[in-house]
Amino acid sequence: MALRLVCTDFDGTLLPGIEEENRSISSEFFACLDRLRKQEGAVWVINTGRPWESLRLEFEQRGFPYWPDWVVLGEREVYRIDRRIPIPHRAWNQRSAELHRHLFAATLPLWKRLRQFLRHETKAVYQDAEWSPLEILASDAAEADRIHATILDWIASFPDLSVQRNFEGFRFSHREIHKGSALEAVQKEIGFDASSTLAAGDHHNDLPMLDRRYAAFLTCPANAIPEVKARVRDQGGYLAGLPASRGIAQALSRFGI
């Protein structure tokens, strides 16, 4: 089956981390994607935890030669991009909002307990947020590991609740709403399926979409965390030898061109 849908995370998978000297997205990535678009009519989805304004500024400031056809924002909301304007997938977004409204209301005692833990036992910063009762940023990777372990232990009592981690950051969501299920919503809307889809990610919050249920072609850049590399390797995917967008260009060349 030809590769016709390319779904990429953004930070770390395309855009190198802030610690990198060169934080550009490689021209090779756009060249490979452009060939796929012309040869196969391929669709590009950016599947990210960012909000729209943050993502839009990156596109503009970095001079993207073209923008994605679809975006997933906050790891849950789905939008089609039409002339650089995000058009909501109303049915999916409304269902997501309703699931989260009920779930977060039913788990109120947990948020109080977590705030007390974060205030007294960590150096993390945290706040209420648009998409989550708590967004948490740990002070370093070691603290993030400790917070992550605590969260996983405490949410075990709430089977519909999941935590999404990206580097030292955390947010919460319904177990049915994640990067993988949001990708599936795009697939159903445009008439593609997993057999023609590539998914690329680098961190914990990408794990749900790095699954053959959603994408036959799986890949990660060289800078991916060990858990992501293991997930991709175990399913016969491609571990790129280069970091960030240069690695995803390698994968596109291998799978699609």
Secondary structure as GFF3:
##gff-version 3
##sequence-region A 1 257
A	DSSP	beta_strand	5	8	.	.	.	ID=ss1
A	DSSP	alpha_helix	27	40	.	.	.	ID=ss2
A	DSSP	beta_strand	43	47	.	.	.	ID=ss3
A	DSSP	alpha_helix	52	61	.	.	.	ID=ss4
A	DSSP	beta_strand	70	73	.	.	.	ID=ss5
A	DSSP	beta_strand	77	82	.	.	.	ID=ss6
A	DSSP	beta_strand	85	88	.	.	.	ID=ss7
A	DSSP	alpha_helix	90	106	.	.	.	ID=ss8
A	DSSP	alpha_helix	108	121	.	.	.	ID=ss9
A	DSSP	beta_strand	125	127	.	.	.	ID=ss10
A	DSSP	beta_strand	135	137	.	.	.	ID=ss11
A	DSSP	alpha_helix	141	155	.	.	.	ID=ss12
A	DSSP	beta_strand	161	166	.	.	.	ID=ss13
A	DSSP	beta_strand	169	174	.	.	.	ID=ss14
A	DSSP	alpha_helix	179	190	.	.	.	ID=ss15
A	DSSP	three_ten_helix	194	196	.	.	.	ID=ss16
A	DSSP	beta_strand	197	200	.	.	.	ID=ss17
A	DSSP	three_ten_helix	204	209	.	.	.	ID=ss18
A	DSSP	beta_strand	217	220	.	.	.	ID=ss19
A	DSSP	alpha_helix	226	234	.	.	.	ID=ss20
A	DSSP	beta_strand	238	239	.	.	.	ID=ss21
A	DSSP	alpha_helix	244	256	.	.	.	ID=ss22
###
